[in-house]
Amino acid sequence: MNIYKMSKEELELLSYTDIAYEILKKEKTHKTTIELLRTIAELLELSDDVIAQTIGDFYTTLTTDKRFYALPNGEWDLKERHTTKVIIDDDDDFDVDVDDVDTNDDDENQEDDSMDYDSTDDYEENDLEDLVVVTEDDESYDG
């Protein structure tokens, strides 16, 4: 698709990011956000006021669109022109020698599980016998 040969009506059917993608693809270069938006404005015959009003949204859209790659100098390029270098480190820096592990079960290192309030294993039916339901009609009710 050659956006430079498309009519204004055809271009208006495309999003700004789609047009920006085609600009970068056709020109085979990278551009800043404002350069991209100015080229789009020329194609769509947009005023400077429209550029000023849309530059923030356009920038946000570029940052979220997976087709674009933000260069360190503030320019945009197509992600397909850049490769991601993946480094797999096979060094096992965190190897632990089994002989070095302390397997001694000292009492001071053990947690005290005797106060586990979330456990319902010790629940007994007679635990509820002493509970009393208080209503507003009771004289002892202070609410």
C-alpha positions as CSV (number, residue, x, y, z in Angstrom):
1,M,0.0,0.0,0.0
2,N,1.4,3.3,-1.0
3,I,-0.1,6.0,1.2
4,Y,1.4,8.8,-0.9
5,K,-0.7,7.7,-3.9
6,M,-4.0,7.3,-1.9
7,S,-6.7,9.8,-1.9
8,K,-7.5,11.9,1.1
9,E,-10.8,10.0,1.5
10,E,-9.0,6.6,1.5
11,L,-6.5,7.9,4.0
12,E,-9.2,9.1,6.4
13,L,-10.3,5.5,6.7
14,L,-7.0,4.6,8.3
15,S,-5.9,5.4,11.8
16,Y,-2.9,7.7,12.4
17,T,-0.8,4.8,13.6
18,D,-1.6,2.8,10.5
19,I,-0.5,5.8,8.4
20,A,2.6,6.2,10.5
21,Y,3.4,2.5,10.0
22,E,3.2,2.9,6.3
23,I,5.3,6.1,6.4
24,L,8.1,4.4,8.2
25,K,7.8,1.3,6.0
26,K,7.9,3.3,2.8
27,E,10.6,5.8,3.7
28,K,12.8,3.1,5.5
29,T,13.9,5.6,8.1
30,H,13.0,6.6,11.6
31,K,11.2,9.7,12.7
32,T,10.2,11.6,15.8
33,T,6.6,11.8,17.0
34,I,6.2,15.3,15.6
35,E,7.8,14.4,12.3
36,L,5.4,11.5,11.9
37,L,2.4,13.6,12.9
38,R,3.4,16.5,10.5
39,T,3.6,14.0,7.6
40,I,0.2,12.6,8.5
41,A,-1.1,16.2,8.7
42,E,0.2,16.9,5.2
43,L,-1.4,13.8,3.8
44,L,-4.8,14.5,5.5
45,E,-4.5,18.3,5.1
46,L,-4.8,18.9,8.9
47,S,-4.2,22.2,10.5
48,D,-1.6,23.0,13.1
49,D,-4.3,23.2,15.7
50,V,-5.3,19.6,15.1
51,I,-1.7,18.6,15.4
52,A,-1.4,20.3,18.7
53,Q,-4.6,18.7,20.0
54,T,-3.7,15.2,18.9
55,I,0.0,14.9,19.6
56,G,-0.4,13.5,23.1
57,D,-2.9,10.8,22.1
58,F,-0.8,10.0,19.0
59,Y,2.3,9.5,21.2
60,T,0.4,7.3,23.6
61,T,-0.9,5.2,20.8
62,L,2.6,4.7,19.4
63,T,3.9,3.6,22.7
64,T,1.1,0.9,23.0
65,D,1.2,-0.3,19.4
66,K,3.4,-3.4,19.2
67,R,4.5,-2.5,15.6
68,F,6.6,0.5,16.7
69,Y,9.9,0.6,18.5
70,A,11.0,3.6,20.5
71,L,14.7,4.4,19.8
72,P,16.8,5.9,22.6
73,N,17.1,9.2,20.8
74,G,13.3,9.8,20.9
75,E,12.6,8.6,17.4
76,W,10.3,5.8,16.2
77,D,11.1,2.9,14.0
78,L,9.3,-0.3,13.0
79,K,9.8,-3.1,15.5
80,E,10.3,-5.6,12.6
81,R,13.6,-3.9,11.8
82,H,15.0,-4.5,15.2
83,T,15.9,-7.8,16.8
84,T,15.8,-8.6,20.5
85,K,18.9,-10.2,21.8
86,V,18.1,-12.9,24.3
87,I,20.9,-14.0,26.5
88,I,20.6,-17.3,28.3
89,D,23.0,-17.6,31.1
90,D,23.7,-21.3,31.8
91,D,26.0,-20.4,34.7
92,D,24.5,-21.8,37.9
93,D,25.7,-19.1,40.2
94,F,23.3,-20.3,42.8
95,D,24.5,-23.9,43.0
96,V,24.3,-25.2,46.6
97,D,26.5,-28.0,47.8
98,V,24.3,-30.4,49.7
99,D,27.1,-30.9,52.2
100,D,27.0,-27.2,53.1
101,V,23.3,-27.2,54.0
102,D,22.5,-27.3,57.7
103,T,19.9,-30.0,58.2
104,N,20.0,-29.8,62.0
105,D,16.5,-29.3,63.4
106,D,17.3,-27.0,66.3
107,D,14.3,-26.1,68.4
108,E,15.1,-22.4,68.1
109,N,14.7,-22.5,64.3
110,Q,11.3,-24.1,64.4
111,E,8.2,-22.0,64.2
112,D,5.6,-22.3,66.9
113,D,2.4,-23.7,65.3
114,S,0.6,-24.0,68.6
115,M,-1.2,-20.6,68.1
116,D,-2.6,-21.3,64.7
117,Y,-6.0,-19.6,64.8
118,D,-6.9,-20.4,61.3
119,S,-7.0,-24.1,61.9
120,T,-10.4,-25.7,62.5
121,D,-8.9,-29.1,63.4
122,D,-9.3,-28.4,67.2
123,Y,-13.0,-27.3,66.9
124,E,-15.4,-29.0,69.1
125,E,-19.2,-28.8,69.3
126,N,-19.2,-27.8,73.0
127,D,-17.1,-24.7,72.3
128,L,-20.3,-22.9,71.3
129,E,-22.3,-23.9,74.4
130,D,-21.2,-20.8,76.4
131,L,-22.2,-18.3,73.6
132,V,-25.3,-16.2,74.1
133,V,-27.2,-14.4,71.4
134,V,-28.1,-10.9,72.5
135,T,-30.9,-9.0,70.9
136,E,-32.2,-5.4,71.3
137,D,-35.0,-6.7,73.5
138,D,-32.7,-7.9,76.2
139,E,-32.2,-5.5,79.1
140,S,-28.4,-6.1,79.2
141,Y,-28.1,-4.9,75.6
142,D,-26.2,-1.5,75.4
143,G,-26.5,-0.9,71.6
